[in-house]
Amino acid sequence: MASTSDTQRPARSLGTLLLAGAALATTQLLAVRELVSALFGEEVVILLVTATLFAAISFGYWLAPRMRRFGRAGQIAFVAGCLLHLTLPVLPRHAFAWLAAHGWNGTAPLFVAIVLAVVLLAPLSTLLPRAVASYADPVQGMRWSYTAELVGFLLGLGLTQPCFGHGIEVLLALHWTLLALVAGLALGTRALAVVAVPAMLLWPSLAARSRAASNALYRDVHGMRSADVVFSVDSPYQRVEVVDSGAGRRSLYLDGLENLNAGDLALLNEYLAVVPARLARPSSTLVIGNGTLSLVAPLGALSNELLTVEIDPVVIAAGERFFSPNAGRANLSWKLALGDGKSFLASTNQSFDLVVVDVPSPLTFQEAFLHTREFYALVRSRLTPRGVVSVQLSGHRLGALERSPSRVTAALAAELPEVLVVESVVADRAFAYASSNLPFHADDVRAFAPPSETQLVVIDPETVRARTGGAHPLDIDSLDLVLRRGLERLIDRRASGGGDG
C-alpha cells in the first residue's frame, strides 16, 4: 500500500477499508450461522464460535506485517483467502459431514471450526494494520483507517438486513460482490477478475449445491438415514430449517437444534394447550411462541379470543408452509402479533384466562429468559384472577433439583403458588400448569388425558412444592444452567458420536 502524508486521506485506501469492513460483517454473519448450526446451537457453542472469530481477527492483525515481507506471495495469499470464501457454504457443511461419517466426532469438528474461522477472517483483517502502517503518524493512521473500517462494518450490517428471509444465495451474492471489490481496490483489476469471474460462474448453482451439502450434514452429523432439507432460511435471529428424514418424519430445526417434529406435535399440543384450555375454559388466550401456528386451530375452537405473539417471521413462514397450512385464516377470533413476548407482556393492558408458553428449551440465554422467575412475574401480571399459564418443562420429568424441569418449576412456583405438573410417557415430556388459584385438579387432568396415555403421572401442587422446595428458581442472575447444560450436551455428542443429543 502506497505511503501517504498525514494530511492526506487516500480515497482508494479508505475505500478499501470501508468495503473490507462491510465484508468482515458479512463474513462474521456467515461464519456464525454456519458454525453454530453445524456444531448445534447451544449458548456454549455460540460463545466458543464468537471467541474463535475474535481470535481469527487478532491473528490477522498479527499476520499483517509478516505478509508484507513476502511481497507478491503475500498478495497471492490474500487473493487465495478471498477465493476460499467462494466455497461457502458448501465446503464447511461437507467437511463436518465427512468428519461425522468417518467417526471423527471428538475435537476434530472444533479444530475444523477454528481453521475455517482463521481462513475466512484473517486475510480481511490484515488490511487495517497495513493501512495504519502506511501513515507516518500511527495515531493519525489509526484514526482514519479504523473509522473507515468501522463505518464499513456498520454498513455491512445494514446491507445484510434485506437478505434475511431469503435463501443463503442472496447473502452470498452480496458477500462475494464485496470481496471482489475489496480485492480490486487493494490489488487491482486483475485481482477483481480472479474473484469475480469464479463467483459469477458458481452462483447460479449455489442453491442446489447448498441444499445437497445441508442434506449431507443432517444425514451424517445428525445421524439420519436420509435427509432432505426442504427449507433453509436465515432470519435476523437464527437459521430456520425444515428437514424431511423419511417415513413421513418432518422436523423444524433452529440453529441446528431440533425444535419439534411433526409426529410429536399433536401430543405436545394436547398437553401444552388443549388439556388446560378444556379445563380452564378461557375467554381470552395468549400464545407466546408457537411459530408453527399449530395451536391456532385447536385453541381457536376453545377460546373466544386468541392472540399469538411470535418474534421470528421466518419461523411463521416455515410453520404456515410445512406444519400448519392455512392456520387461522378461517378463524376470525385469532390475531397474530410479530414481536418479543417479554416486551408484549410489559406493554399490554390486556388480561388473559390462559397463557401458553411454547418456546424452545433454555439452551441459550435469550431462550432461557422465557423460563425465568422474572418472565413468569410478567405473565402473572397479565393473568385474570383464576388465569392459568401452561409451559413445557424441557425434560421428561421433574428429576433432580439442579436440572431444568425442577428449576423452571421452582421459578413458576415463586410467582404462582399453585403449580401442577404432568409427566407424559407418550409425549415424552413434562408440563406444568400454574395459577394463583388453579381452576382444576389433578383428577380433572387425568380425565382429559388421551386414550393412549396409560402411565400418566400428575403431581398435585402440594407435592410439587415438597419436591421442588430445595430447587433454586431459574432467574436472570442464575443462568449458569444454560452453559452447564450446553457443555454437557457438547461433551456427550463428542463422546457418543454426534446426533441431536
N, C-alpha and C positions, 0 to 999 in steps of 0.2 A: 504494500500500500504506500502510495507516494507521500513524501514528507510535506508538511504544511506549516504555515506560521500560526502563532497563537491567535491572531486576529481574524483569520480566515476560516470559514466553515465550508469545506469542500462538499458540494451538493452530492457528488457521487458516493463519497464515503458515508455521509449521513443517511442518504437514501438506501444504501446497502444495509446499514444498521436498522433503519426503520423496517425494511422488509424482513430482515433477519429476525427482528423481534416478533413480527407477525407470524413468521414461520415457526419460531420457538413456541408460540402459543398454540398453534395447530398441532405441532409435534407432541407437546405435552398432553393435549387432549386425546390425541390418537393413542399415544403410549399408555396413558392411564386406562382408557377404556379397553384396549387390547389385553394388557397385562392383568388388570383386575378381573375381567371376565374369564380369562384363561386360568387364573390361579384361584378362582372363586372369590366372591366379593365381600368377604367379612372386613370389618374395620381394621383388623390387624394386617390384612393383605393390603388394604388401601394405604395404610401408614408405611408399610415396607416399600411399596411401589413409589410413593411420594418421596421417601428418603433416597431411594435409588436414583430418581430423576434429578434431585438436587445434587447428589454426588456426581452424576454424569456431567452436569453443567460445570461443577467445580473442576472435574478432570479436564474439561475443555479449556478452562482458564489456565490450568497448569500446562496444558499441551501447547497453547498458542505460541509462546516464544520459541519452543523447540521446533515447531513446524517451519518457522522462518528460516532455520538453519538448513533445511532440506531443499529450499528453493522450489524448483519446478516439481519435484517429487511431493512436496507438501501441497502444492496446488492440485496435483492429480489425486492425492488422498482426499482432499476436500470434495472434489467432484465425485469421487467414488462414494464418499459418505452420502452425498445427495442422491446418487443413483440407488443406494440401498433403500431409500425411502420409497422407491417405486415398487418394492416387494411387499409393501403394506397393503392389506392386512394378511395377505396370503401366506407368506413365508413364516411369520410367527405362529400362526394357527397350525400350519402343517408341522412346524418344529415341535410344538407342545404335544400334538397328536402322535408324532413319531416317537417321542420320548415315552409317552404312556404306553404305546403299543409294544415297545421293547422293554418294558418293565423298569424304566428309569424314572421312578416316582419319588425318589428321595430328595436330595438337594439339587439335582440336575435342573428341574424347571426353574428354580430360583436363580441358579447360575445363568441360565439362558436369559432370564428376565434382566439380570444385571448387564450382560453383554449387549442385549438389544437396546437397553436404555443408553448405554455409552455410545454405541454405534450411531444411534439416531440423534442424540442431543449434543455430543461433544464437538463434532465439526462446526455446527452453527454457533456454538458458544465460544469458539476461538476468535470470532470476528471482533468482539468487543475489546479484549485486551490488545489485539493487534492494532485496532484503531486508536486506542489510548496511547500506545507506544509511538505512534506516528507524530504526536504533538511534542513540541519542545517543552511545553509546560504540562506535566502529567495531570495536574489539578484541572486545568482548562480542558485537557483532552477527556478526562473522566466526565466532566460536567456535560459537554456537548454529546459525547458518544453514548453515555449511559442514558441521557434524556431521549436521544433518538431511538435507542433500542426499547426503552420503557414505553414510549409513545407507540412504537410499533407493536409491542406486546399487547397493549390495550386495544389497539386497532384490530389485531388478530382475534382477540376475544370477541370483539363486536362482530367481526366478519363470520365467526362460527355460528352465531345465533340463528341466522336463516337456514343453516344446514341441518339443524335439529329437526326431527320429524321426517327425515328422508333417509334413504339408504346411504351407506358409508361412501359410495362412489361420489356423492355430491361434496362431502367434506374433503375427500381426496383430490377432487378436481381443483378446489381452492388451494389445498396444501401443495400439490405438485406445481401449480402456477407460481405460487410464492417462491418455491425452491428454485425454479428455473430463473426467475427474475433475480434472486439473490446471487445465483451462480453467474448470471450475465453481468450484473453490476460489479461483482467482486473480481471476476476474471476475464470478462469479455464475451463477445457474441458466440465464439466457438463453444465456450462452456455452457452458455444458454442453450445452444442447439443440442449439445450432448445430453442435457437433462430433458429438454422439452420434447424432442422427437420421440424417444422411447416412451415418454409419458403419454403422448398423443396416440401412439400405437397400442399401448397397454390398456388405456381407459375404456374403450368400447367393450372389452371382455371382462372388465373388473367385477361387475355384479355377479356373473356366473362363476368366476374363479373364487370370489369371496364366499359365495354360498357353498361351493364344494369344500373349501377349507373349513368352514364352520361345521359342515356335516362330519368331516373327519375329526374335528376337535370334540364334538359331542359324542361321537361313536367311541373314540379311544380314551379320551380323558374322563368322560362321564360313564364309561362302561356300558354303552348301549349297543344292542345287536345291530340296529340300524338307526339312522338319524337323518331327518330331513328338516332343515331349518327353513320353515316357510315364511318367517317374518323376522327381520333383524333390523332394528332402527334405534338410533341413539336419541334420547331425549335430553333436555338440559340436566336431568338428574341421574340418569342411568342408561345402561344398554338393555333394551327390551327385546326378548326373543321368544318366538313360539316354535317349539320343536315337536315334530311327529316322530315317534320312536317305534312304530309298528303296532299291530294288533289294536288299532283304534286308540292308542295312548297319545294324548296331546298334552304338552306341558308348557307353562309360562315360566320363563327364566328372566331374572333381573340381575344384571351384572354377574352372570354365570351361576347364580344360585337358584335352585328350583323354588318358585313361589307357590305353585299349585299344579296339579294335573287334573284333567277333565274327569277322569274316572273317580276321583275322590271328592269332586266338587259338590255333588249332591248331598253326601253325608256331612261334609263340612258345613254347608249352608243350613242343613237341617238343625244341627245342634247350635250353631253360632247365631242363627237368626229366626228360623221358623218356630222352633220349640219355645223360645222366650216370647215370641210375638203371639203365638196361640194362647199362651198362659197370661201374658200381661194385657192383651187386647188393646194395643196402643191406638190412640187417635192420631198422634204425630210420631214419626220415626226418623231418626237421623242415622245415616250410614257413613262412617269415616273410613275411606279406603274403598276396597272392592272395585278396583278399576275395571275388572272384567264385567261389571254390571250384572253379575249372575244373581244378585239378590233383589233386583228390581221387580221381577215378575212375582216371586213368592211373597215379598213384603208388601208389594203394591196391592195384593189381594187381601192383606191382613191389616192394613193401616189406611186411615183416611188421607193422610198427608205423608209423603215420603220424600226425603231430601238426601242426595248423595253428595259428599264432599270428597273430591279426589284431586291430588296435586298434579298428576302426570297425564297430560293429554295423549301421550303415545301409548300408555297402558290402556287408556279408554279405547283408543283406536284398535288396538290388538284385541281387546275384550269384545268389542262390537263385531269385529270381523270373524274371530275364531272361536269365541266361547259363548257369547250371548247375542246372536244376530237379532236385530230389531228390538233389543231390550228397551222397554219403557216407551216405545213410540206410540203404543196404543193406550198407555197409562197416563191419563190426564192429571192424576194427582202427584206424579213424580216430577221432581226437579233435580237438575244437576248443577253443582257449583264447582268451578275449577279453582282450586286454592289449597292452602295448607290447613289441615284440621285444627291445629293449635290456634292459628290466627282467627279462624272462623269462630271457634268457641269463645275466644276472648272478646270478639267484637259483636256477636249477635245478641239480640234480646229475646230470641225465641226460646221456648222451653219444649222438652220432648219427653214423651212417655217411655220411649225405648231408644237407646243409643247403641248401635252395633259397631264395634271397632274391629275392622277387618284389615289388618296391616301385617307386614312381614315380621318374622321373629326378630328379637333385638340383637342383630349381628353387626349393626353399625350404630354409631351414636345418634344419627338422625332418626333411625327407626326406633332405637331404644327409648328415646324421649316419649314416644307414644305408648310406652308401657310403664311410665313413672308415676310416682305419687303426685307430682305437680300436674301432670296431664289429667289424671283422674280427678283432681280437685277442680280443674276446668270443666270436666264432664259433669261432675256433681252440681256445679253452679247452673247448669242448663237442664237439669232433670226436674220433672214435676215431683210433688211430694212422694208419690209411690213409683216414680220412674225407675227403670232398670237399665243398667249397662251390661252388655254381653261382650266378652273377649275370649280369644283362644289363647291358651297359656304356654305356647311354644314348647310343648312336651307332651308325653303320653299320660303322665300322672303327676301328682304333687311332688313326690320324691323328696330328696334331701333338702334341707333348709337353705343351702347355698346355691341351689340350682334355679334356673329361670322360672319354672312354674310356681315354686314357693315364694320367690321374691316378688314376682308380679302379683300374686295373690295377696301378699302382705301389703303391697302398695295400694291395691284396691281396698283392703280392709282398713287401711289407715284413713281413708276418706269416706268410705261407705261401710257402715258397721255390719251389714248382713251380706255375706258372700257365700254363695252355694256353688260347689264345684262338681262338675260332671266328668267322669273318666270313661271314654268310649273306646271299646275294643275295635269295633268295626270302622270307626272314623280314625282310629289310631292317634287320637288327640285328646287333650283335656281342655275343658272350657269352664268359664266362671260367669255366674250371673250375680251382680251386686246391686244393692239398693240401700237407701236409708230405711226403707220399710218394704221389704220384699213381698210382692203381692201373690206369691205362690210358695209351695213347699216341695220338699224332696219327693214325696209320693206323687205329686202332680207331674213332676218331670218324668218319673218312671212311667206314668200312664201314657205320656206322649212319645215315648221312645219308639223308634222304628221297629217293625217286627223282627228284623234281622239281628237286633241287639239283644243277646241273651245273657251277657255278662256286664251289663251297665252298672257302674259304681256312681252313686250320687251321695255326696258328702254334705251334710247339713251345716248351716252357719256356725253352730256351736262347736262342732267337731273341727271345722276349718280353722276357727280361732285357736283351738287347742293344738292343732298340728302345725300351724304356721306362726305361732306366737313368738318363737325364737328367731324367725327369719327377719333379716334386715330389709325393709321395704326398698324396692328399687327407686332411686331418686337421682336427680341430676348431679348430685355430689358423690354418688357411689356407682358410677357406670363402669367400674373395673370388670364387672361381669361380661361386658361386651368384648373386651380384649381377652379375658381369660377363656371365654367360650370359643372365640375365634381362633386363639392359639391352639386350644385342644383339638379343634376340627382340622386345623392345618397340620398338626403333628400326626393325627390319626390318618389323614389322607396320605401323607408321606410314608407312613408305616404300612398301611393296608393296600397300597397300590392304586390310589386315586378314587374316583367316584364321588358322588354327591355328599358323602359323609354326613 
